[in-house]
C-alpha cells in the first residue's frame, strides 16, 4: 500500500515539473511561413530581437535630426576646433523678449525740412548742368549713359536722321502696308534667285554635285584598271619591307602608282626628253635698228666738240 502511494506521488511531481520547450515564433519572410501578403505593422525583426544599445543609438540619431529652433533643448558639445567658424551666440529667448517689448523695432526717421524732393531735384539738375553726368548715374547709384537718355530708338547725333520705329504694333494700316512691302521685296528676290539665268550656258553647264560625282567615278575606274599593277607593287614592297604593316604597304603602293601615272602623263604631253619648249626671246625680240652717219665733207665749227673739224 505504501509502495502504491509512493508511486502515485512520484507521477504527480513529474507532471508538475514539466520542461518548457522553445515555441515557434512567426516572423515575416520566414521559410516556415506560407503567407505572401503582410500588413504594414508586421516587421521583419521584432523590437525584442534588437539589442538595447542599438535601440538607444537609433533614438539619439532620430533626436539629433530634429531642429532646435526655439532653443528649448540644451545645446550639445561642439567638438570642432575651427577658428573661422562663426556661430551665433545670441540668446534667442532674450531676443524674443526684446521683440515683444518693442525694443528691436525699426526706427523711422522723420523727413528733413531742409531737403525736400523739389530741392533735391533742383540740386541734381545743377550738378548735371555743371558736370554733364546724370541725372541717373553716380547721383542715384544707378548706371546710365546720359547720351542715350532718349533710348536707342532715337538718334542723338543729328536730329534730321530717321529714327527707329520702336512700336510693337502690327495691326495698323501703316504696319500692314510695311509688311506687304517687305513680303513683296522678299518674293521678288526669291523669284530672281530661283529663276534661270540668261547668261548661263545650260548646255555645257555641269552641276557641282554632278562634277564631284564624275571625278569620283574617274578615280574609282582608275583604281579598278590599275589594281593588278598596285598588287604587284605591294608584293615587291613586301619583299623589301618584311616588317611593314598592311596599312603601310597599301599607302606605299598607292604612292608608287600615282607617281607612275603622273610620269606617264608627262611623257604623253612632252614626248621629247630634256627639251625645253620655252621660246627663244633673243631671236624674236632682237633689236634690228641701226644708226646711219652723214658727213657733208667740209671743215666747219662743231658745237658738240667746241672746235673745228671735218
Phi, psi and omega in degrees: 000318179293323178295326179291320177296321182296319179292326179292321179292328179293319179293325180292318180292327179291323179288332181285326181261051180284136182286135179269109180278167179291137180262152179287127181246132183281136175224146179292130179087007180287152179287341180275356182262142178252012180271151180247320182259139180226161177278165180289338181286336180280124181248164182290316179247136176280158181299329180287341179280343182270141181292147184296325180293330178290319177298321179294320178295325178293319178298319180295320180293319179293322181288328179292336179281344179281126183283141179256077186287314184278354178072027179283332179269147178292142181285145178280165181288129180271112182274001182284144178245018181290135182276325186281352182288124181254104180258144180286124180255019182282135177279111186294326181294316177293324180294321178294324177295322178292322179295318179294326180282349180084016181279346182249020178288152180287134180276123180264121179277141178284153179292137181285138179282341184270344183233087176274170180296323180293321181289324178295317178297321178295321178295321178294318178297325179293317180293322179295319180293333181273319186258338183076014181241122178129194358285346176258110184180231181288347179285330182243357180084008179245143181273138175194142179271119183293338179291323181264033182295327180279354178097168181288346183285342182241143178276131179258358181275310181224134182288333184279355177287143180290136181271157178282135180279108184272008182287143178260007182282145180222022184241353179282170181294321180294321179294318179295319179295319178295320179295321177295321178297315180295320180295318179295319179296318179292325179292320177297319179294319180295319179295321180292321181286328181276344180285164180277139181280141178282338182277334185288136177273101184289340182286313183265359182285135178241126180294146181304320179294322177292324178295317178295321178296322178296317179297317179296323178295320179295315179296321179295318179293324179294319178297322180291320183291322185255028179291322180294318179295323179293322177294324177295315176301322182293320179294320179294321178291328178297323178289321182284323180237085184288336183270359183286149179279171181294321180295320180292321178295320178299316181294318181292321179294320178294322178294317178297321179295318178296320178296322179294319180294322177294320178295320178296321179292325177293320179294324178294326180278321182238086184292330181270124182282148175055037177239130182263132179262019177284134182292148178275104183288338180292335179271326184269331182248029180284137180281112183260015177281147180222158182261143176243131181251138181233135180231128182287341179088025180231154181267106184224175178281128180253121181292327180292324181266348182059037179198173177276147179190172181283000000 
